[in-house]
Amino acid sequence: MKLRGIKESSNHVADKNMNSRRIKKLPFPIILCIVIILASSLIYFAVATTDGGADNSRGFSFRKSTTHQSDKAKVSAKHSTSSDDKQESASESSTNASSEQANSDNKSDLAAKKKALDEKKKAAADKEKSSKSSEKKGKTWVPPVYRYVHHPAETRTVTTYSCKGGTFTSMEALRGAQQKYIRRNHLPGCDGTFSNIQETTRTEVVKEAWTEKILVSEGYWK
């Protein structure tokens, strides 16, 4: 039995050495292919365990993972923008409400102050009226005395000078217009345009007649 076990053991060792020799005798391209297959299997396993995974086209899809992450980023940004808009809207609403409340309070204060001032004035007027009534009680009112002065209308006399050259309020104005006419038309002298002068005098009312009321003595109670 011992011999048989030793023999089998030696045969096993011999087979193992033979297999090792066969592997060593394999050509280099076959060994390289085996290494590439093992590396591809490891890469496939690593990609399959990620979010993208392997697609059904016998390749590896990184686009799915990238798109998934991009969609998540877009959704997160959208929620963040919406939250910021809501906060800004709430802040603006709060500011407007505070401003309206402040304006309302100011208007209420002004109305209250005005009402108090009016009541104070009314009370003072009533007090003064009551005081005067008590002073006048049992007395007779003597009305004031006036005199009237009648003032006549204020007028002025206006003289005008008329000819073919126009109408003027003074002789100096007429002579000045005559000289300008001669120079403008390059004439040796007047051609009769400013001849035959007609003088007209009229009276103009500057202020209408009026009556002046003058106080002679004030009224009083006696």
Contacts in CASP RR format, 6 or more apart in sequence:
PFRMAT RR
TARGET T0000
AUTHOR 0000-0000-0000
METHOD contacts of the structure
MODEL  1
MKLRGIKESSNHVADKNMNSRRIKKLPFPIILCIVIILASSLIYFAVATT
DGGADNSRGFSFRKSTTHQSDKAKVSAKHSTSSDDKQESASESSTNASSE
QANSDNKSDLAAKKKALDEKKKAAADKEKSSKSSEKKGKTWVPPVYRYVH
HPAETRTVTTYSCKGGTFTSMEALRGAQQKYIRRNHLPGCDGTFSNIQET
TRTEVVKEAWTEKILVSEGYWK
43 60 0 8 1.000
44 54 0 8 1.000
44 60 0 8 1.000
47 53 0 8 1.000
47 54 0 8 1.000
47 60 0 8 1.000
48 54 0 8 1.000
50 65 0 8 1.000
51 64 0 8 1.000
51 65 0 8 1.000
51 68 0 8 1.000
51 69 0 8 1.000
52 61 0 8 1.000
52 62 0 8 1.000
52 64 0 8 1.000
52 65 0 8 1.000
52 68 0 8 1.000
53 60 0 8 1.000
53 61 0 8 1.000
53 64 0 8 1.000
53 65 0 8 1.000
54 60 0 8 1.000
54 61 0 8 1.000
55 61 0 8 1.000
55 64 0 8 1.000
135 221 0 8 1.000
136 221 0 8 1.000
139 221 0 8 1.000
139 222 0 8 1.000
140 221 0 8 1.000
140 222 0 8 1.000
141 219 0 8 1.000
141 220 0 8 1.000
141 221 0 8 1.000
142 219 0 8 1.000
142 220 0 8 1.000
142 221 0 8 1.000
142 222 0 8 1.000
143 219 0 8 1.000
144 215 0 8 1.000
144 216 0 8 1.000
144 217 0 8 1.000
144 218 0 8 1.000
144 219 0 8 1.000
145 215 0 8 1.000
145 216 0 8 1.000
145 217 0 8 1.000
145 219 0 8 1.000
146 213 0 8 1.000
146 214 0 8 1.000
146 215 0 8 1.000
146 216 0 8 1.000
147 214 0 8 1.000
147 216 0 8 1.000
148 211 0 8 1.000
148 212 0 8 1.000
148 213 0 8 1.000
148 214 0 8 1.000
149 211 0 8 1.000
149 212 0 8 1.000
149 214 0 8 1.000
150 209 0 8 1.000
150 210 0 8 1.000
150 211 0 8 1.000
150 212 0 8 1.000
151 209 0 8 1.000
151 210 0 8 1.000
151 211 0 8 1.000
151 212 0 8 1.000
152 209 0 8 1.000
153 205 0 8 1.000
153 206 0 8 1.000
153 207 0 8 1.000
153 208 0 8 1.000
153 209 0 8 1.000
154 205 0 8 1.000
154 206 0 8 1.000
154 207 0 8 1.000
155 203 0 8 1.000
155 204 0 8 1.000
155 205 0 8 1.000
155 206 0 8 1.000
156 203 0 8 1.000
156 204 0 8 1.000
156 206 0 8 1.000
157 201 0 8 1.000
157 202 0 8 1.000
157 203 0 8 1.000
157 204 0 8 1.000
158 169 0 8 1.000
158 201 0 8 1.000
158 202 0 8 1.000
158 203 0 8 1.000
158 204 0 8 1.000
159 169 0 8 1.000
159 170 0 8 1.000
159 199 0 8 1.000
159 200 0 8 1.000
159 201 0 8 1.000
160 167 0 8 1.000
160 168 0 8 1.000
160 169 0 8 1.000
160 199 0 8 1.000
160 200 0 8 1.000
160 201 0 8 1.000
160 202 0 8 1.000
161 167 0 8 1.000
161 168 0 8 1.000
161 169 0 8 1.000
161 170 0 8 1.000
161 171 0 8 1.000
161 173 0 8 1.000
161 174 0 8 1.000
161 197 0 8 1.000
161 198 0 8 1.000
161 199 0 8 1.000
161 200 0 8 1.000
162 168 0 8 1.000
162 197 0 8 1.000
162 198 0 8 1.000
162 200 0 8 1.000
163 174 0 8 1.000
163 193 0 8 1.000
163 194 0 8 1.000
163 195 0 8 1.000
163 196 0 8 1.000
163 197 0 8 1.000
163 198 0 8 1.000
164 192 0 8 1.000
164 193 0 8 1.000
164 194 0 8 1.000
164 195 0 8 1.000
164 196 0 8 1.000
165 177 0 8 1.000
165 181 0 8 1.000
165 193 0 8 1.000
165 194 0 8 1.000
166 177 0 8 1.000
168 174 0 8 1.000
168 177 0 8 1.000
174 194 0 8 1.000
174 197 0 8 1.000
177 194 0 8 1.000
178 190 0 8 1.000
178 193 0 8 1.000
178 194 0 8 1.000
181 187 0 8 1.000
181 190 0 8 1.000
181 193 0 8 1.000
181 194 0 8 1.000
182 189 0 8 1.000
182 190 0 8 1.000
185 191 0 8 1.000
END
